[in-house]
């Protein structure tokens, strides 16, 4: 098929090559969501919270992923608006070409990722790529920024998970010690500690506190 051929889309006409590019971007959306947004940190911390409470299947995975998706949309809203205003809308109005639109779309995404990335991590991946670190970090290629961002996100997520585990682990230790001192060695400590952990979590309004701190942990 000739790449200059046109395809009717909603009464309009779209070049086949442009349609192919759009379909490619759509197919890459899950990877973009995981590698370039706040989704990874959020879903890992939510999983740690569920494990710390000791309730393996509640909330179910579908609920955790749904919460992570909507929190990601909330956090990434300024970035999405920036891309829409400075890249997508001018491209729709044919004020800029496709290549320029992609370059403009990279800027807010790269800026967001760099603000979450540790300088030491950036230095490591810049050295591995054998490129000289520019004065303006936004001039770094995506091949350096994305793995640096992912590494920093994983580190922050696991650090937050450790901090979440501590108070619940303390409850488990207290319950286990109490049961042993009473001679109830055959009674599973998890059965007794679970209600206390749930009570603690509900009393401090845990979900609201967790979501608030998750949103505030990202820098714009």
VEXLUM-204557 format. One record per residue (C-alpha): y, z, x; chain; residue in one letter. Coordinates in pm, 1 decimal. Example, Ala and Ser with C-alpha at 12.3 -4.5 7.8 and 13.67 -1.06 7.14 Angstrom:
<recs>
> -450.0 / 780.0 / 1230.0 / A / a;
> -106.0 / 714.0 / 1367.0 / A / s;
</recs>
This chain:
<recs>
> 0.0 / 0.0 / 0.0 / A / x;
> 345.1 / -86.4 / 126.5 / A / x;
> 530.7 / 233.7 / 224.4 / A / x;
> 850.1 / 82.7 / 82.9 / A / x;
> 694.2 / 62.5 / -260.9 / A / x;
> 852.8 / 269.6 / -536.7 / A / x;
> 683.4 / 503.1 / -782.7 / A / x;
> 832.4 / 603.2 / -1117.5 / A / x;
> 891.0 / 979.2 / -1140.4 / A / x;
> 1037.9 / 1112.3 / -1466.2 / A / x;
> 1210.0 / 788.1 / -1538.8 / A / x;
> 1350.7 / 761.7 / -1185.0 / A / x;
> 1216.2 / 586.5 / -881.0 / A / x;
> 1093.2 / 756.4 / -563.8 / A / x;
> 979.3 / 596.9 / -236.5 / A / x;
> 608.0 / 643.5 / -167.9 / A / x;
> 679.9 / 790.3 / 176.7 / A / x;
> 911.9 / 1051.2 / 26.9 / A / x;
> 653.7 / 1141.2 / -236.9 / A / x;
> 392.1 / 1179.9 / 37.3 / A / x;
> 626.5 / 1415.7 / 226.2 / A / x;
> 681.3 / 1628.8 / -85.1 / A / x;
> 307.6 / 1653.1 / -149.5 / A / x;
> 253.3 / 1751.1 / 214.5 / A / x;
> 512.3 / 2029.7 / 187.6 / A / x;
> 350.4 / 2155.9 / -133.8 / A / x;
> 7.7 / 2163.0 / 34.0 / A / x;
> 156.0 / 2363.5 / 322.6 / A / x;
> 327.8 / 2615.9 / 95.5 / A / x;
> 53.7 / 2883.4 / 130.7 / A / x;
> 80.7 / 2863.1 / 510.6 / A / x;
> 460.9 / 2874.5 / 496.0 / A / x;
> 442.0 / 3175.0 / 263.2 / A / x;
> 215.1 / 3365.2 / 501.5 / A / x;
> 372.2 / 3264.0 / 834.7 / A / x;
> 744.3 / 3244.5 / 761.3 / A / x;
> 825.2 / 3499.1 / 490.3 / A / x;
> 797.1 / 3870.8 / 420.1 / A / x;
> 465.9 / 3825.2 / 234.6 / A / x;
> 232.3 / 3925.3 / 519.5 / A / x;
> 396.6 / 4260.1 / 593.1 / A / x;
> 414.9 / 4350.5 / 224.0 / A / x;
> 54.6 / 4268.4 / 133.8 / A / x;
> -82.8 / 4451.1 / 440.8 / A / x;
> 118.9 / 4765.5 / 365.5 / A / x;
> 8.0 / 4757.5 / 1.4 / A / x;
> -354.3 / 4729.4 / 115.7 / A / x;
> -310.2 / 5023.7 / 352.9 / A / x;
> -160.8 / 5228.2 / 68.8 / A / x;
> -456.9 / 5157.3 / -156.9 / A / x;
> -703.8 / 5249.8 / 118.1 / A / x;
> -511.0 / 5565.8 / 204.1 / A / x;
> -534.6 / 5678.3 / -157.3 / A / x;
> -909.0 / 5620.9 / -142.3 / A / x;
> -920.8 / 5389.4 / -445.9 / A / x;
> -1082.8 / 5075.3 / -308.2 / A / x;
> -1051.5 / 4851.7 / -615.6 / A / x;
> -743.1 / 4990.6 / -787.8 / A / x;
> -500.7 / 4818.8 / -805.3 / A / x;
> -718.5 / 4503.8 / -779.5 / A / x;
> -644.6 / 4237.3 / -518.6 / A / x;
> -486.8 / 4009.4 / -778.4 / A / x;
> -232.0 / 4278.0 / -866.8 / A / x;
> -148.4 / 4348.1 / -501.0 / A / x;
> -99.9 / 3978.0 / -426.9 / A / x;
> 115.3 / 3938.6 / -739.6 / A / x;
> 335.0 / 4233.2 / -638.5 / A / x;
> 363.2 / 4094.9 / -284.3 / A / x;
> 462.4 / 3751.1 / -417.7 / A / x;
> 739.5 / 3880.3 / -641.1 / A / x;
> 872.5 / 4119.0 / -376.3 / A / x;
> 870.3 / 3824.7 / -134.6 / A / x;
> 1073.6 / 3614.3 / -379.8 / A / x;
> 1316.4 / 3904.6 / -419.3 / A / x;
> 1356.5 / 3950.9 / -43.4 / A / x;
> 1372.2 / 3579.6 / 36.7 / A / x;
> 1619.0 / 3498.8 / -244.1 / A / x;
> 1925.9 / 3475.0 / -12.7 / A / x;
> 1732.6 / 3244.2 / 221.1 / A / x;
> 1613.5 / 3024.1 / -66.3 / A / x;
> 1966.6 / 2998.9 / -205.3 / A / x;
> 2099.9 / 2904.9 / 139.6 / A / x;
> 1840.4 / 2628.4 / 176.4 / A / x;
> 1911.1 / 2501.5 / -173.9 / A / x;
> 2288.4 / 2494.4 / -121.7 / A / x;
> 2307.9 / 2353.1 / 229.5 / A / x;
> 1995.5 / 2135.7 / 251.8 / A / x;
> 1825.7 / 2050.6 / -76.5 / A / x;
> 2126.2 / 1981.1 / -299.6 / A / x;
> 2306.5 / 1759.7 / -44.1 / A / x;
> 1978.7 / 1570.5 / 4.6 / A / x;
> 1938.6 / 1519.1 / -371.1 / A / x;
> 2294.5 / 1387.5 / -387.7 / A / x;
> 2210.9 / 1153.5 / -96.6 / A / x;
> 2487.7 / 1307.5 / 113.3 / A / x;
> 2246.8 / 1366.9 / 402.3 / A / x;
> 1924.0 / 1207.6 / 518.1 / A / x;
> 1578.5 / 1360.3 / 518.3 / A / x;
> 1583.3 / 1455.3 / 886.4 / A / x;
> 1917.5 / 1632.9 / 848.7 / A / x;
> 1795.1 / 1817.7 / 538.5 / A / x;
> 1491.7 / 1948.6 / 729.2 / A / x;
> 1711.8 / 2063.8 / 1018.2 / A / x;
> 1946.0 / 2243.7 / 779.8 / A / x;
> 1653.5 / 2406.9 / 598.0 / A / x;
> 1518.5 / 2540.1 / 928.4 / A / x;
> 1839.5 / 2729.6 / 1007.0 / A / x;
> 1823.8 / 3006.1 / 736.8 / A / x;
> 1446.9 / 3040.7 / 778.1 / A / x;
> 1479.0 / 3072.3 / 1153.9 / A / x;
> 1768.0 / 3317.0 / 1117.7 / A / x;
> 1563.2 / 3536.0 / 882.6 / A / x;
> 1259.9 / 3536.2 / 1111.0 / A / x;
> 1461.5 / 3610.5 / 1423.9 / A / x;
> 1621.2 / 3915.4 / 1260.9 / A / x;
> 1273.0 / 4060.0 / 1201.2 / A / x;
> 1139.5 / 3968.0 / 1546.5 / A / x;
> 1145.3 / 4193.1 / 1850.2 / A / x;
> 1316.6 / 4053.7 / 2158.9 / A / x;
> 1023.9 / 4145.3 / 2382.6 / A / x;
> 787.9 / 3943.4 / 2162.2 / A / x;
> 1019.7 / 3643.9 / 2174.3 / A / x;
> 1028.5 / 3668.5 / 2552.8 / A / x;
> 647.4 / 3671.8 / 2571.0 / A / x;
> 605.4 / 3356.1 / 2363.6 / A / x;
> 896.6 / 3183.1 / 2536.5 / A / x;
> 726.9 / 3250.8 / 2870.4 / A / x;
> 392.3 / 3128.7 / 2735.4 / A / x;
> 561.9 / 2809.0 / 2618.5 / A / x;
> 724.9 / 2774.6 / 2960.9 / A / x;
> 1069.3 / 2718.8 / 2815.3 / A / x;
> 1393.6 / 2881.3 / 2919.8 / A / x;
> 1527.8 / 3124.6 / 2664.4 / A / x;
> 1860.6 / 2986.8 / 2531.7 / A / x;
> 2171.5 / 3198.0 / 2482.8 / A / x;
> 2159.7 / 3128.2 / 2109.8 / A / x;
> 1817.5 / 3236.3 / 1983.3 / A / x;
> 1845.0 / 2995.5 / 1689.5 / A / x;
> 1800.3 / 2712.4 / 1940.8 / A / x;
> 1443.6 / 2826.7 / 2005.5 / A / x;
> 1180.5 / 2589.8 / 1861.5 / A / x;
> 973.7 / 2691.7 / 1560.3 / A / x;
> 662.7 / 2686.4 / 1781.2 / A / x;
> 804.3 / 2996.9 / 1952.7 / A / x;
> 979.7 / 3164.6 / 1660.3 / A / x;
> 687.3 / 3157.5 / 1413.5 / A / x;
> 419.0 / 3323.9 / 1633.5 / A / x;
> 677.5 / 3576.1 / 1755.4 / A / x;
> 770.8 / 3657.2 / 1397.3 / A / x;
> 405.8 / 3689.2 / 1291.1 / A / x;
> 326.3 / 3921.7 / 1583.1 / A / x;
> 623.4 / 4145.9 / 1503.8 / A / x;
> 534.7 / 4150.9 / 1133.4 / A / x;
> 176.5 / 4256.9 / 1204.4 / A / x;
> 297.1 / 4532.1 / 1436.5 / A / x;
> 541.3 / 4666.8 / 1176.6 / A / x;
> 283.0 / 4645.4 / 898.7 / A / x;
> 21.2 / 4840.7 / 1095.1 / A / x;
> 280.7 / 5098.3 / 1206.0 / A / x;
> 386.0 / 5149.3 / 844.0 / A / x;
> 20.1 / 5170.4 / 742.0 / A / x;
> -38.0 / 5447.0 / 996.2 / A / x;
> 259.5 / 5644.2 / 863.3 / A / x;
> 134.4 / 5603.1 / 505.2 / A / x;
> -212.9 / 5726.8 / 600.0 / A / x;
> -89.6 / 6051.7 / 758.1 / A / x;
> -1.5 / 6259.7 / 447.5 / A / x;
> -314.6 / 6149.2 / 260.9 / A / x;
> -531.1 / 6220.0 / 564.3 / A / x;
> -379.3 / 6569.7 / 573.6 / A / x;
> -488.6 / 6623.4 / 212.9 / A / x;
> -842.6 / 6510.2 / 305.1 / A / x;
> -851.5 / 6752.6 / 600.9 / A / x;
> -732.7 / 7047.3 / 389.7 / A / x;
> -985.8 / 6974.4 / 114.9 / A / x;
> -1272.5 / 6928.0 / 365.6 / A / x;
> -1186.7 / 7252.4 / 545.3 / A / x;
> -1165.2 / 7441.6 / 216.2 / A / x;
> -1500.2 / 7310.6 / 95.5 / A / x;
> -1671.1 / 7396.5 / 425.8 / A / x;
> -1526.1 / 7748.1 / 424.9 / A / x;
> -1665.4 / 7793.7 / 73.8 / A / x;
> -2006.6 / 7664.7 / 181.0 / A / x;
> -1989.6 / 7356.4 / -41.2 / A / x;
> -2110.3 / 7119.5 / 229.3 / A / x;
> -2302.3 / 6898.8 / -15.0 / A / x;
> -1997.6 / 6822.7 / -230.6 / A / x;
> -1821.4 / 6498.5 / -121.5 / A / x;
> -1465.5 / 6587.1 / -10.3 / A / x;
> -1336.7 / 6249.4 / -135.5 / A / x;
> -1430.5 / 6343.9 / -492.1 / A / x;
> -1206.7 / 6652.1 / -476.7 / A / x;
> -923.4 / 6510.0 / -265.4 / A / x;
> -871.8 / 6194.5 / -474.4 / A / x;
> -705.2 / 6370.4 / -772.4 / A / x;
> -478.6 / 6563.9 / -535.1 / A / x;
> -377.4 / 6245.3 / -352.1 / A / x;
> -304.5 / 6069.5 / -681.9 / A / x;
> -103.2 / 6370.1 / -799.5 / A / x;
> 96.3 / 6369.3 / -475.5 / A / x;
> 161.5 / 5995.3 / -498.8 / A / x;
> 271.1 / 6010.7 / -863.5 / A / x;
> 484.5 / 6321.9 / -811.9 / A / x;
> 696.7 / 6159.3 / -540.5 / A / x;
> 719.7 / 5836.3 / -747.8 / A / x;
> 523.6 / 5661.7 / -474.8 / A / x;
> 534.5 / 5302.0 / -595.3 / A / x;
> 911.2 / 5297.2 / -640.7 / A / x;
> 960.4 / 5469.8 / -305.7 / A / x;
> 724.1 / 5224.7 / -135.7 / A / x;
> 884.0 / 4912.8 / -287.4 / A / x;
> 1235.9 / 5037.0 / -208.5 / A / x;
> 1154.7 / 5101.3 / 155.0 / A / x;
> 970.6 / 4769.9 / 185.0 / A / x;
> 1277.0 / 4578.9 / 69.6 / A / x;
> 1511.0 / 4783.1 / 290.8 / A / x;
> 1289.5 / 4728.0 / 594.6 / A / x;
> 1390.9 / 4361.6 / 612.1 / A / x;
> 1713.5 / 4263.7 / 786.7 / A / x;
> 1935.9 / 3983.2 / 663.1 / A / x;
</recs>
